[in-house]
Amino acid sequence: MRILRFGLYADEQGLAWVRELVDRAVGCRSATAVKADVACTSPDSDLATAEIYGFLAEQWAFEHPGHHSGEREVVELRVHLACSLRTWRAIRKAVIKSLCPEGTAPHACRVPWFAG
């Protein structure tokens, strides 16, 4: 069992988009997504998520000055995969490329993210 971890600053639509990217990357390879869960920063959840990925909210605010963040919150998407290490690496690389198709060129992220 291997785990993909992505810190995100996303609303429901952004989270759904990232899950779709992961599902697409997993579906193209010989892997099985066993379970996916989301850790968020609500009062009932793990505060460490906010501490670890809090900079993503700052990134969004910097890239979108004067805009309200809406329903976005700092979350960690964890996807448990049954696959080889090589396949896990290929899936992770494909998701990152989909999250950031501009590569290293300056741009504003649709959903600020961090791959753990």
Short mmCIF file of the C-alpha atoms (twelve columns), coordinates in Angstrom:
data_MODEL
# 
_entry.id   MODEL 
# 
loop_
_atom_site.group_PDB 
_atom_site.id 
_atom_site.type_symbol 
_atom_site.label_atom_id 
_atom_site.label_alt_id 
_atom_site.label_comp_id 
_atom_site.label_asym_id 
_atom_site.label_seq_id 
_atom_site.Cartn_x 
_atom_site.Cartn_y 
_atom_site.Cartn_z 
_atom_site.pdbx_PDB_model_num 
ATOM 1   C CA . MET A 1   0.000   0.000  0.000   1 
ATOM 2   C CA . ARG A 2   1.353   3.389  -1.008  1 
ATOM 3   C CA . ILE A 3   -0.122  6.796  -0.251  1 
ATOM 4   C CA . LEU A 4   -0.314  9.881  -2.452  1 
ATOM 5   C CA . ARG A 5   -0.555  13.052 -0.351  1 
ATOM 6   C CA . PHE A 6   -1.453  16.453 -1.698  1 
ATOM 7   C CA . GLY A 7   -1.863  19.565 0.398   1 
ATOM 8   C CA . LEU A 8   -4.449  21.811 -1.242  1 
ATOM 9   C CA . TYR A 9   -6.121  25.151 -0.721  1 
ATOM 10  C CA . ALA A 10  -9.406  24.350 -2.382  1 
ATOM 11  C CA . ASP A 11  -13.160 24.616 -2.315  1 
ATOM 12  C CA . GLU A 12  -15.426 21.653 -3.171  1 
ATOM 13  C CA . GLN A 13  -15.024 22.211 -6.915  1 
ATOM 14  C CA . GLY A 14  -11.244 22.429 -6.671  1 
ATOM 15  C CA . LEU A 15  -11.078 19.293 -4.551  1 
ATOM 16  C CA . ALA A 16  -13.306 17.444 -7.027  1 
ATOM 17  C CA . TRP A 17  -11.024 18.568 -9.881  1 
ATOM 18  C CA . VAL A 18  -7.914  17.250 -8.113  1 
ATOM 19  C CA . ARG A 19  -9.658  13.950 -7.307  1 
ATOM 20  C CA . GLU A 20  -10.554 13.634 -10.995 1 
ATOM 21  C CA . LEU A 21  -6.903  14.196 -11.955 1 
ATOM 22  C CA . VAL A 22  -5.833  11.478 -9.528  1 
ATOM 23  C CA . ASP A 23  -8.520  9.071  -10.757 1 
ATOM 24  C CA . ARG A 24  -7.450  9.657  -14.361 1 
ATOM 25  C CA . ALA A 25  -3.779  9.048  -13.536 1 
ATOM 26  C CA . VAL A 26  -4.589  5.890  -11.568 1 
ATOM 27  C CA . GLY A 27  -6.906  4.577  -14.296 1 
ATOM 28  C CA . CYS A 28  -4.141  4.817  -16.909 1 
ATOM 29  C CA . ARG A 29  -1.867  2.486  -14.937 1 
ATOM 30  C CA . SER A 30  -1.954  -0.865 -13.238 1 
ATOM 31  C CA . ALA A 31  -2.956  0.492  -9.838  1 
ATOM 32  C CA . THR A 32  -6.011  0.382  -7.640  1 
ATOM 33  C CA . ALA A 33  -7.187  3.275  -5.498  1 
ATOM 34  C CA . VAL A 34  -8.170  1.474  -2.313  1 
ATOM 35  C CA . LYS A 35  -9.279  4.474  -0.307  1 
ATOM 36  C CA . ALA A 36  -9.234  8.274  -0.456  1 
ATOM 37  C CA . ASP A 37  -9.766  10.625 2.440   1 
ATOM 38  C CA . VAL A 38  -9.484  14.314 3.151   1 
ATOM 39  C CA . ALA A 39  -8.069  15.882 6.298   1 
ATOM 40  C CA . CYS A 40  -9.243  19.450 6.744   1 
ATOM 41  C CA . THR A 41  -8.874  22.250 9.252   1 
ATOM 42  C CA . SER A 42  -12.386 22.258 10.651  1 
ATOM 43  C CA . PRO A 43  -12.683 22.456 14.456  1 
ATOM 44  C CA . ASP A 44  -13.133 18.670 14.625  1 
ATOM 45  C CA . SER A 45  -10.079 17.809 12.543  1 
ATOM 46  C CA . ASP A 46  -6.315  17.592 12.701  1 
ATOM 47  C CA . LEU A 47  -4.847  21.065 13.296  1 
ATOM 48  C CA . ALA A 48  -1.515  19.877 11.929  1 
ATOM 49  C CA . THR A 49  -2.976  20.114 8.406   1 
ATOM 50  C CA . ALA A 50  -3.326  23.893 8.771   1 
ATOM 51  C CA . GLU A 51  0.155   24.155 10.233  1 
ATOM 52  C CA . ILE A 52  1.746   22.107 7.450   1 
ATOM 53  C CA . TYR A 53  -0.066  23.584 4.455   1 
ATOM 54  C CA . GLY A 54  -1.064  27.042 5.724   1 
ATOM 55  C CA . PHE A 55  1.327   28.680 3.257   1 
ATOM 56  C CA . LEU A 56  -1.020  27.591 0.433   1 
ATOM 57  C CA . ALA A 57  -3.674  30.065 1.623   1 
ATOM 58  C CA . GLU A 58  -1.000  32.771 1.639   1 
ATOM 59  C CA . GLN A 59  0.017   31.761 -1.897  1 
ATOM 60  C CA . TRP A 60  -3.576  32.044 -3.125  1 
ATOM 61  C CA . ALA A 61  -3.987  35.473 -1.498  1 
ATOM 62  C CA . PHE A 62  -0.743  36.673 -3.122  1 
ATOM 63  C CA . GLU A 63  -1.786  35.376 -6.556  1 
ATOM 64  C CA . HIS A 64  -5.336  36.794 -6.288  1 
ATOM 65  C CA . PRO A 65  -4.998  40.178 -4.534  1 
ATOM 66  C CA . GLY A 66  -8.280  41.720 -3.487  1 
ATOM 67  C CA . HIS A 67  -10.325 38.556 -4.150  1 
ATOM 68  C CA . HIS A 68  -12.283 36.747 -1.456  1 
ATOM 69  C CA . SER A 69  -11.176 33.151 -0.937  1 
ATOM 70  C CA . GLY A 70  -14.774 31.939 -0.813  1 
ATOM 71  C CA . GLU A 71  -15.225 28.441 0.568   1 
ATOM 72  C CA . ARG A 72  -11.574 27.437 0.133   1 
ATOM 73  C CA . GLU A 73  -9.822  25.739 2.998   1 
ATOM 74  C CA . VAL A 74  -6.525  24.013 3.608   1 
ATOM 75  C CA . VAL A 75  -6.920  20.244 3.192   1 
ATOM 76  C CA . GLU A 76  -4.798  17.182 2.633   1 
ATOM 77  C CA . LEU A 77  -5.999  14.656 0.075   1 
ATOM 78  C CA . ARG A 78  -4.691  11.164 0.805   1 
ATOM 79  C CA . VAL A 79  -5.147  8.439  -1.771  1 
ATOM 80  C CA . HIS A 80  -4.170  4.895  -0.759  1 
ATOM 81  C CA . LEU A 81  -2.963  2.895  -3.753  1 
ATOM 82  C CA . ALA A 82  -2.230  -0.764 -4.328  1 
ATOM 83  C CA . CYS A 83  0.670   -0.590 -6.794  1 
ATOM 84  C CA . SER A 84  4.407   -0.860 -7.218  1 
ATOM 85  C CA . LEU A 85  6.752   1.964  -6.252  1 
ATOM 86  C CA . ARG A 86  7.454   2.581  -9.931  1 
ATOM 87  C CA . THR A 87  3.731   2.917  -10.686 1 
ATOM 88  C CA . TRP A 88  3.233   5.173  -7.648  1 
ATOM 89  C CA . ARG A 89  5.979   7.465  -8.925  1 
ATOM 90  C CA . ALA A 90  4.445   7.564  -12.412 1 
ATOM 91  C CA . ILE A 91  1.000   8.400  -10.994 1 
ATOM 92  C CA . ARG A 92  2.420   11.117 -8.739  1 
ATOM 93  C CA . LYS A 93  4.335   12.635 -11.659 1 
ATOM 94  C CA . ALA A 94  1.230   12.590 -13.887 1 
ATOM 95  C CA . VAL A 95  -0.922  14.283 -11.238 1 
ATOM 96  C CA . ILE A 96  1.697   16.975 -10.618 1 
ATOM 97  C CA . LYS A 97  1.991   17.628 -14.346 1 
ATOM 98  C CA . SER A 98  -1.813  17.953 -14.567 1 
ATOM 99  C CA . LEU A 99  -1.954  20.258 -11.544 1 
ATOM 100 C CA . CYS A 100 0.698   22.488 -13.024 1 
ATOM 101 C CA . PRO A 101 0.656   22.223 -16.839 1 
ATOM 102 C CA . GLU A 102 2.587   25.515 -17.134 1 
ATOM 103 C CA . GLY A 103 5.594   23.875 -15.515 1 
ATOM 104 C CA . THR A 104 8.016   26.291 -13.891 1 
ATOM 105 C CA . ALA A 105 6.865   29.349 -15.861 1 
ATOM 106 C CA . PRO A 106 5.285   32.089 -13.693 1 
ATOM 107 C CA . HIS A 107 1.540   31.537 -13.286 1 
ATOM 108 C CA . ALA A 108 -1.317  31.491 -10.778 1 
ATOM 109 C CA . CYS A 109 -2.375  28.028 -9.681  1 
ATOM 110 C CA . ARG A 110 -6.001  27.020 -10.159 1 
ATOM 111 C CA . VAL A 111 -5.686  25.186 -6.844  1 
ATOM 112 C CA . PRO A 112 -2.540  25.923 -4.815  1 
ATOM 113 C CA . TRP A 113 -0.991  22.572 -3.961  1 
ATOM 114 C CA . PHE A 114 1.947   20.806 -2.373  1 
ATOM 115 C CA . ALA A 115 2.904   17.194 -3.072  1 
ATOM 116 C CA . GLY A 116 3.932   15.327 0.042   1 
# 
